Amino acid sequence: MAVETKYVVVRKGEEKMTFANKKDADAWDKMLDMADAFTDWLLQNNPEMDEGQAEALGLQLAEQKDAVQHILRTSKLPEPVNAEDAVAAETAKVDDAEEATADAPEKKPRAVKAA
């Protein structure tokens, strides 16, 4: 029998997402916190906006926070990233990491006195 650990993000008593590791669950939870903050801000500053619209827009802003931050810093749209470029960039990162590991000197085992 196998034992699996699962991390569940629960918001307002409702399960939102399940993850295999804590880091991803925490990141998702943080993104939902940001979406809630955006939603509250939108409702405060746009009283004519209904709650459903504010929630959808708040979630969109939170999911795209990197693009939003880029626009706020530069007043320009970020460069569009197509799927092929994203895969190529991720492959390059993996190749660089493997190359760095291959170039690193091997550690030799050292002797330890037994008690």
C-alpha positions in Angstrom: 0.0 0.0 0.0 1.3 3.4 -1.0 0.9 6.5 1.2 0.6 9.9 -0.6 0.7 13.3 0.9 -1.6 15.9 -0.7 -1.8 19.6 0.0 -5.3 21.1 -0.4 -5.9 24.8 -0.7 -9.2 25.6 1.0 -10.9 29.0 0.7 -14.1 29.9 2.5 -14.7 26.2 3.3 -14.4 25.2 -0.3 -11.5 23.1 -1.7 -9.9 25.1 -4.5 -7.0 22.9 -5.7 -4.9 19.9 -4.6 -1.1 19.8 -5.0 1.6 17.2 -4.5 3.9 19.5 -2.7 3.7 22.3 -0.2 5.6 24.9 -2.3 3.0 24.8 -5.1 0.1 24.8 -2.7 1.5 27.9 -0.9 2.1 29.7 -4.2 -1.5 29.0 -5.3 -2.8 30.2 -1.9 -0.7 33.4 -2.2 -2.1 34.0 -5.7 -5.6 33.6 -4.3 -4.8 36.1 -1.5 -3.7 38.6 -4.1 -6.8 38.0 -6.2 -8.9 38.7 -3.1 -7.1 41.9 -2.5 -7.5 43.0 -6.2 -11.2 42.1 -5.9 -11.7 44.2 -2.8 -9.8 47.1 -4.3 -11.9 46.9 -7.5 -15.2 46.9 -5.6 -14.1 49.8 -3.5 -13.0 51.9 -6.5 -15.7 50.8 -9.0 -19.0 50.6 -7.2 -20.9 49.9 -10.4 -18.9 46.7 -11.0 -20.7 43.6 -9.8 -18.9 41.2 -7.5 -18.6 38.4 -10.2 -16.8 40.8 -12.6 -14.5 42.0 -9.8 -13.6 38.5 -8.8 -12.9 37.4 -12.4 -10.8 40.5 -13.0 -9.0 40.2 -9.6 -8.1 36.6 -10.4 -6.9 37.6 -13.9 -4.7 40.3 -12.5 -3.3 38.0 -9.8 -2.6 35.2 -12.4 -0.8 37.7 -14.6 1.1 39.5 -11.9 4.4 39.5 -13.7 2.8 41.2 -16.8 1.0 43.7 -14.5 4.3 44.5 -12.7 6.1 44.9 -16.0 3.4 47.3 -17.2 3.5 49.3 -14.0 7.3 49.6 -14.1 7.7 50.4 -17.8 4.3 51.6 -19.0 4.7 49.1 -21.9 3.3 45.7 -22.7 5.6 42.8 -22.1 7.0 41.0 -25.1 4.6 38.3 -26.1 5.9 34.8 -25.4 4.7 32.0 -27.6 4.7 28.4 -26.5 7.8 27.4 -28.6 9.9 30.2 -27.0 8.7 29.2 -23.5 9.7 25.6 -24.1 13.0 26.6 -25.6 13.8 28.9 -22.7 12.9 26.1 -20.2 15.0 23.6 -22.1 18.0 26.0 -22.1 17.7 26.4 -18.3 17.7 22.6 -17.9 20.7 22.2 -20.3 22.6 24.9 -18.4 22.0 23.2 -15.1 23.0 19.8 -16.4 26.2 21.4 -17.9 27.1 23.1 -14.7 26.6 19.8 -12.8 28.8 18.0 -15.4 31.6 20.6 -15.1 31.6 20.5 -11.3 34.4 18.4 -9.8 33.3 15.2 -8.3 33.4 14.9 -4.5 35.4 12.0 -3.3 34.1 10.0 -0.4 36.0 10.6 2.8 36.8 8.1 5.4 35.0 8.3 8.8 36.2 6.6 11.9 33.9 3.9 13.2 33.0 4.1 16.9 
